[in-house]
């Protein structure tokens, strides 16, 4: 029995044809997809991209404009921005849509709601191709400009597009900005487009920008003990590379495109420029990086990963911010642990007393955690931690930590086992007079 073909199968053929510069073949399949799924952003964008490749600039601009207007108002602002960036690359200015987008999604808007669900694009796997469309060349017998005109007509037709939601899903970082600051930062975004299997970020490269994933799927991986370990797969609406906003440290992982990918890139230099001019940008950045850092901590830390999902968010709300100065002692060896610390900005130098000297053990940077072992094991702190430069740390008090974790005996036993193992490893390394290069081994 023959397997039923869906629009998803057809979309794979579109990608293949586009990569081979078979413009007519790709357009014909986009036409069939739009007839079955008018709300398919990818097919509309592909039509515009192909028209641009074929020199049908005015037609391509019309398609980009429809995409920009519709997807901005339909709750897909990143897709709208992609279309706007394509427009401005040709027309140099398209301020009208930018103003609408800033008005809809800024902190001044009454349309953005934290409860608003992220909208979904149509699932092409659920739409079967009709028998009449099986032979696409006979169904769409046109070619060249005539085919381009038909594709333009379908891609600019607003019939069949979804209704606009009352409440809109926020854009990370941007929706914390007032409208004027939002518009300024929006202008700094750069559209980056990648084909499947291309490398976006490479582990060890300097971190100079962060990314909003407008469409597509990327894979995040890291070299661990000589093997390439896949950490995550990210999809539309995801954010990555945010550590570059607070630190110029090298990238800690590699990111590769696993489909066609449209990214919106914001350079740290552009953000710093706007932050100097607009205080609201600095406040929004602080809020964003704090939220992202703690969310990553909850997902990756051995201490928090075993917590139930609802407990993680409760703990997040209990962290407070503290400004530190270079040389400030945060934890002194041999004292009772006062709480858990996370480096948000700056550095933390970990040192252990050997006689009258403080021996350096490690340098902790943005995202690193310290203070855990003394909380889990209820022992005095095993090293001294000093702020390596002016910065900002996040702090969870001992009382809050214990109230959230001790209530779960199984979790507490698990954490105790982890800390025992790490203490033994730290002792082994110290006995060999080695400096600790792995920040994960430094838990105080």
C-alpha positions as CSV (number, residue, x, y, z in Angstrom):
1,X,0.0,0.0,0.0
2,X,1.4,3.3,-1.1
3,X,2.2,5.7,1.7
4,X,0.2,8.9,1.8
5,X,2.2,12.0,1.0
6,X,1.8,15.1,3.1
7,X,2.7,18.8,2.7
8,X,5.7,18.1,4.9
9,X,7.0,15.7,2.2
10,X,6.5,18.4,-0.4
11,X,8.3,21.0,1.8
12,X,11.4,18.7,1.8
13,X,11.2,18.8,-2.0
14,X,11.0,22.7,-1.9
15,X,14.2,22.9,0.2
16,X,16.0,20.5,-2.1
17,X,15.0,22.4,-5.2
18,X,15.9,25.8,-3.6
19,X,19.4,24.5,-2.7
20,X,19.8,23.3,-6.3
21,X,18.5,26.7,-7.6
22,X,15.6,24.9,-9.4
23,X,13.4,28.0,-8.9
24,X,10.3,26.8,-10.9
25,X,10.3,23.4,-9.2
26,X,10.4,25.1,-5.8
27,X,7.7,27.7,-6.7
28,X,5.3,25.0,-8.0
29,X,5.5,23.1,-4.7
30,X,5.1,26.3,-2.7
31,X,1.9,27.0,-4.6
32,X,0.5,23.5,-3.7
33,X,1.5,24.0,-0.1
34,X,-0.2,27.4,0.1
35,X,-3.3,26.0,-1.4
36,X,-3.4,23.4,1.4
37,X,-2.0,25.5,4.3
38,X,-2.4,29.3,3.6
39,X,-0.9,30.1,7.0
40,X,2.4,28.4,6.2
41,X,5.0,31.1,6.9
42,X,7.8,29.0,5.4
43,X,6.1,28.7,2.0
44,X,5.3,32.4,1.8
45,X,8.9,33.4,2.8
46,X,10.3,30.9,0.3
47,X,8.2,32.4,-2.5
48,X,9.5,35.9,-1.6
49,X,13.1,34.6,-1.5
50,X,12.9,32.9,-4.8
51,X,11.3,36.0,-6.5
52,X,14.2,38.0,-5.2
53,X,16.6,35.5,-6.6
54,X,14.8,35.8,-10.0
55,X,15.0,39.5,-10.1
56,X,11.2,40.0,-9.5
57,X,12.0,42.6,-6.7
58,X,8.7,44.4,-6.6
59,X,6.8,41.1,-6.3
60,X,9.1,39.9,-3.6
61,X,8.6,43.2,-1.7
62,X,4.8,42.7,-1.8
63,X,5.1,39.2,-0.3
64,X,7.5,40.4,2.4
65,X,5.1,43.2,3.4
66,X,2.2,40.8,3.8
67,X,4.4,38.5,5.9
68,X,5.6,41.3,8.0
69,X,2.1,42.7,8.7
70,X,0.4,39.4,9.3
71,X,2.9,37.5,11.4
72,X,3.6,40.6,13.5
73,X,-0.1,40.9,14.4
74,X,-0.7,37.2,14.6
75,X,1.7,36.7,17.5
76,X,4.9,35.7,15.5
77,X,7.0,38.8,15.9
78,X,10.3,37.2,15.2
79,X,9.0,36.0,11.8
80,X,7.7,39.5,11.2
81,X,11.1,41.0,12.0
82,X,12.7,38.6,9.5
83,X,10.4,39.9,6.8
84,X,11.1,43.5,7.8
85,X,14.8,42.9,7.7
86,X,14.5,41.5,4.1
87,X,12.4,44.6,3.2
88,X,14.9,47.1,4.6
89,X,17.7,45.3,2.9
90,X,16.1,46.4,-0.4
91,X,14.0,49.5,0.4
92,X,16.4,50.8,3.2
93,X,13.4,51.8,5.3
94,X,10.1,50.4,6.3
95,X,9.4,52.3,9.5
96,X,5.6,51.8,9.5
97,X,5.8,48.1,10.4
98,X,8.6,48.6,12.8
99,X,6.5,51.2,14.7
100,X,3.5,48.8,14.8
101,X,5.7,46.0,16.0
102,X,7.3,48.1,18.8
103,X,3.9,49.4,19.8
104,X,2.4,45.9,20.0
105,X,5.3,44.1,21.9
106,X,7.0,46.7,24.1
107,X,6.5,47.1,27.8
108,X,4.1,50.0,27.1
109,X,1.7,47.7,25.3
110,X,-1.5,46.3,27.0
111,X,-1.5,43.4,24.5
112,X,1.6,41.5,25.8
113,X,0.7,39.0,28.6
114,X,3.0,36.5,30.4
115,X,0.0,34.1,30.3
116,X,-0.4,34.3,26.5
117,X,0.6,30.9,24.9
118,X,3.2,30.9,22.2
119,X,1.3,30.4,18.9
120,X,1.9,27.5,16.6
121,X,2.5,27.4,12.9
122,X,0.5,24.8,10.9
123,X,1.7,21.3,11.0
124,X,2.4,20.3,7.4
125,X,2.6,16.6,8.4
126,X,-1.1,16.6,9.1
127,X,-2.2,17.8,5.6
128,X,-2.3,15.2,2.9
129,X,-1.7,16.0,-0.7
130,X,-4.7,15.5,-2.9
131,X,-4.5,13.1,-5.8
132,X,-4.9,16.0,-8.2
133,X,-1.7,17.6,-6.8
134,X,0.4,14.4,-7.1
135,X,1.5,15.4,-10.6
136,X,2.4,19.0,-9.8
137,X,3.8,19.9,-13.2
138,X,0.4,19.2,-14.8
139,X,-1.5,21.0,-12.1
140,X,0.8,24.1,-12.3
141,X,1.9,24.2,-16.0
142,X,3.4,27.7,-15.8
143,X,7.0,28.7,-15.8
144,X,9.2,31.8,-15.4
145,X,7.6,35.1,-14.7
146,X,4.1,33.7,-15.2
147,X,4.7,31.1,-12.5
148,X,6.2,33.9,-10.3
149,X,3.1,36.0,-10.7
150,X,0.8,33.1,-9.7
151,X,3.0,32.4,-6.7
152,X,3.0,36.1,-5.7
153,X,-0.8,36.2,-5.9
154,X,-1.1,33.2,-3.5
155,X,1.6,34.4,-1.2
156,X,0.0,37.9,-0.8
157,X,-3.5,36.5,-0.5
158,X,-4.6,37.1,3.1
159,X,-7.6,34.8,2.9
160,X,-7.2,31.8,5.1
161,X,-4.8,33.5,7.5
162,X,-5.5,33.0,11.2
163,X,-7.4,35.5,13.3
164,X,-5.3,37.8,15.5
165,X,-5.1,36.9,19.2
166,X,-6.2,39.4,21.9
167,X,-3.1,38.8,23.9
168,X,0.5,38.4,22.6
169,X,3.4,36.3,23.7
170,X,6.4,38.4,24.8
171,X,9.7,38.7,23.0
172,X,12.6,37.9,25.3
173,X,14.5,41.0,26.4
174,X,12.7,43.3,24.0
175,X,9.2,43.2,25.6
176,X,10.8,44.6,28.8
177,X,11.7,47.8,27.0
178,X,9.5,50.9,26.5
179,X,8.5,51.6,22.9
180,X,11.2,54.1,22.0
181,X,14.0,51.9,23.3
182,X,12.4,48.8,21.7
183,X,12.5,50.5,18.3
184,X,16.1,51.6,18.7
185,X,17.3,48.1,19.6
186,X,15.2,46.5,16.8
187,X,17.1,48.6,14.3
188,X,20.4,47.0,15.6
189,X,19.2,43.4,15.0
190,X,20.9,41.6,12.1
191,X,19.3,38.9,10.1
192,X,21.5,35.8,9.8
193,X,20.4,32.9,7.6
194,X,21.9,29.4,7.6
195,X,21.3,26.3,5.6
196,X,21.0,22.8,7.2
197,X,24.2,21.4,8.8
198,X,26.1,24.7,8.8
199,X,27.9,25.8,12.0
200,X,26.4,28.9,13.7
201,X,28.7,29.1,16.8
202,X,31.8,27.1,17.6
203,X,32.9,26.1,21.1
204,X,35.9,28.2,22.2
205,X,35.2,31.2,19.9
206,X,34.8,34.6,21.6
207,X,31.2,35.4,22.6
208,X,30.2,38.7,20.9
209,X,26.5,38.5,20.4
210,X,23.3,36.6,21.3
211,X,20.6,35.2,19.0
212,X,16.8,34.9,18.7
213,X,15.8,31.8,16.7
214,X,13.0,33.1,14.4
215,X,12.5,29.8,12.6
216,X,14.1,26.4,12.3
217,X,15.9,24.0,14.6
218,X,19.4,24.1,15.9
219,X,21.4,21.6,17.9
220,X,23.6,22.5,20.8
221,X,26.6,20.3,21.6
222,X,29.8,20.2,23.7
223,X,33.0,18.3,23.7
224,X,33.1,16.1,26.8
225,X,36.0,13.7,27.3
226,X,36.8,13.7,23.6
227,X,33.2,13.0,22.6
228,X,30.6,15.3,21.1
229,X,27.7,15.4,23.5
230,X,24.4,16.8,22.3
231,X,23.0,19.1,25.0
232,X,19.8,20.4,23.5
233,X,17.7,21.0,20.4
234,X,16.2,24.4,20.1
235,X,13.2,25.5,18.0
236,X,11.3,28.7,17.0
237,X,11.3,31.4,19.6
238,X,14.4,30.1,21.5
239,X,17.2,32.3,22.7
240,X,20.9,31.2,22.8
241,X,24.3,32.8,23.2
242,X,23.0,35.1,26.0
243,X,26.2,34.7,28.0
244,X,27.8,37.1,25.5
245,X,25.6,39.9,26.9
246,X,27.3,39.8,30.3
247,X,30.7,38.3,29.5
248,X,33.2,38.1,26.6
249,X,34.2,34.6,27.6
250,X,34.6,32.0,24.9
251,X,31.5,30.1,23.7
252,X,30.9,27.1,25.9
253,X,29.2,25.0,23.2
254,X,28.8,24.6,19.5
255,X,25.5,25.4,17.8
256,X,24.6,23.9,14.3
257,X,21.6,24.4,12.1
258,X,19.6,21.2,11.7
259,X,17.2,22.8,9.1
260,X,17.0,26.1,7.3
261,X,17.4,28.7,10.0
262,X,16.6,32.4,10.4
263,X,18.3,34.1,13.3
264,X,18.2,37.6,14.6
265,X,21.5,38.5,16.1
266,X,22.2,41.3,18.6
267,X,25.8,42.3,19.2
268,X,27.0,43.1,22.7
269,X,28.6,46.3,21.3
270,X,25.2,47.5,20.0
271,X,23.5,46.7,23.3
272,X,26.2,48.5,25.3
273,X,25.8,51.5,23.0
274,X,22.1,51.7,23.5
275,X,22.4,51.0,27.3
276,X,24.7,54.1,27.6
277,X,22.0,56.2,26.0
278,X,18.9,54.6,27.4
279,X,18.7,53.6,31.1
280,X,15.7,51.4,30.3
281,X,17.9,49.1,28.1
282,X,20.3,48.5,31.0
283,X,17.4,47.7,33.3
284,X,15.9,45.3,30.8
285,X,19.2,43.6,30.2
286,X,19.7,43.1,33.9
287,X,16.3,41.5,34.2
288,X,16.7,39.3,31.2
289,X,20.2,38.0,32.0
290,X,19.1,37.3,35.6
291,X,16.1,35.3,34.4
292,X,18.0,33.4,31.8
293,X,20.9,32.6,34.1
294,X,18.7,31.3,36.8
295,X,16.6,29.2,34.4
296,X,19.8,27.7,33.0
297,X,21.0,27.0,36.6
298,X,17.7,25.2,37.4
299,X,18.0,23.1,34.3
300,X,21.7,22.2,34.5
301,X,22.7,22.3,38.1
302,X,23.0,18.9,40.0
303,X,21.5,20.8,43.0
304,X,18.3,21.9,41.3
305,X,17.8,19.5,38.4
306,X,15.9,17.0,40.6
307,X,13.5,19.5,41.9
308,X,9.9,19.3,40.7
309,X,9.2,21.9,38.0
310,X,6.9,24.0,40.2
311,X,9.5,24.0,42.9
312,X,12.2,25.4,40.5
313,X,10.2,28.5,39.8
314,X,9.5,29.0,43.5
315,X,13.2,28.9,44.2
316,X,14.0,31.4,41.3
317,X,11.9,34.0,43.0
318,X,13.9,33.8,46.2
319,X,17.3,34.8,44.7
320,X,18.4,38.4,45.4
321,X,21.0,40.5,43.6
322,X,24.2,41.8,45.3
323,X,26.8,44.2,43.8
324,X,30.4,43.2,44.5
325,X,33.7,45.0,44.3
326,X,37.0,43.7,43.2
327,X,38.8,42.1,46.2
328,X,35.7,41.7,48.3
329,X,35.7,38.5,50.3
330,X,32.4,36.6,49.5
331,X,33.1,33.4,51.4
332,X,35.8,32.8,54.0
333,X,37.2,29.3,54.4
334,X,36.2,27.6,57.7
335,X,33.1,29.6,58.3
336,X,29.5,28.4,58.3
337,X,28.0,28.6,54.8
338,X,25.5,31.5,54.5
339,X,23.9,30.5,51.2
340,X,24.2,29.7,47.5
341,X,25.8,32.1,45.0
342,X,25.7,32.5,41.3
343,X,28.0,34.7,39.3
344,X,25.9,37.0,37.1
345,X,28.6,39.5,36.1
346,X,32.3,39.5,36.9
347,X,34.5,36.8,38.3
348,X,35.0,34.9,41.6
349,X,38.5,33.6,42.6
350,X,38.4,30.4,44.6
351,X,41.4,29.9,46.9
352,X,42.4,27.5,49.6
353,X,44.6,28.2,52.6
354,X,47.9,26.4,52.8
355,X,49.7,27.7,55.8
356,X,50.0,31.4,55.5
357,X,49.3,31.4,51.8
358,X,46.1,31.3,49.7
359,X,46.5,28.9,46.9
360,X,44.4,29.6,43.7
361,X,42.1,26.8,42.8
362,X,39.8,28.1,40.1
363,X,38.3,31.2,38.5
364,X,34.5,31.2,38.3
365,X,32.7,33.2,35.7
366,X,29.2,34.2,34.7
367,X,26.8,31.3,35.3
368,X,29.0,29.4,37.7
369,X,27.7,28.4,41.1
370,X,29.4,28.2,44.5
371,X,28.5,27.7,48.1
372,X,26.7,24.4,47.6
373,X,28.7,21.9,49.6
374,X,28.6,23.7,52.9
375,X,24.8,23.8,52.6
376,X,24.4,20.2,51.5
377,X,26.9,18.7,53.9
378,X,26.3,21.2,56.7
379,X,30.1,21.7,57.1
380,X,32.3,24.8,57.2
381,X,33.2,26.3,53.9
382,X,36.2,24.5,52.3
383,X,37.7,27.5,50.5
384,X,37.8,31.3,50.3
385,X,36.0,33.1,47.4
386,X,37.0,36.6,46.5
387,X,35.5,38.8,43.8
388,X,38.0,39.0,40.9
389,X,36.5,42.2,39.5
390,X,33.5,44.5,40.1
391,X,30.3,42.7,39.2
392,X,27.0,41.3,40.4
393,X,26.2,38.0,42.1
394,X,22.9,36.3,42.8
395,X,22.3,35.0,46.3
396,X,20.0,32.4,47.9
397,X,20.0,32.4,51.6
398,X,20.7,29.2,53.6
399,X,17.3,29.4,55.1
400,X,15.6,29.6,51.7
401,X,17.7,26.8,50.3
402,X,17.0,24.4,53.2
403,X,13.3,25.2,53.3
404,X,13.0,24.2,49.6
405,X,15.3,21.2,49.5
406,X,15.2,19.6,53.0
407,X,11.5,19.0,52.7
408,X,12.4,16.4,50.0
409,X,14.4,13.6,51.8
410,X,15.1,11.6,48.6
411,X,16.4,14.7,46.9
412,X,18.5,15.6,49.9
413,X,20.1,12.1,50.0
414,X,20.9,12.4,46.3
415,X,22.6,15.8,46.8
416,X,24.5,14.5,49.7
417,X,25.9,11.6,47.6
418,X,26.9,14.1,44.9
419,X,28.7,16.4,47.3
420,X,30.6,13.4,48.9
421,X,31.9,12.4,45.5
422,X,33.0,15.9,44.6
423,X,34.7,16.4,48.0
424,X,36.7,13.2,47.4
425,X,37.7,14.4,43.9
426,X,38.7,17.8,45.2
427,X,40.8,16.2,48.0
428,X,42.5,13.9,45.4
429,X,43.4,16.8,43.2
430,X,44.7,18.9,46.1
431,X,46.9,15.9,47.3
432,X,48.5,15.9,43.8
433,X,49.1,19.7,44.1
434,X,47.2,20.2,40.8
435,X,45.2,23.3,40.1
436,X,41.6,22.7,39.4
437,X,40.6,23.6,35.9
438,X,37.1,22.3,35.9
439,X,34.7,24.8,37.6
440,X,32.2,22.0,38.2
441,X,34.6,20.5,40.8
442,X,34.7,23.7,42.9
443,X,31.7,23.5,45.2
444,X,32.2,25.2,48.5
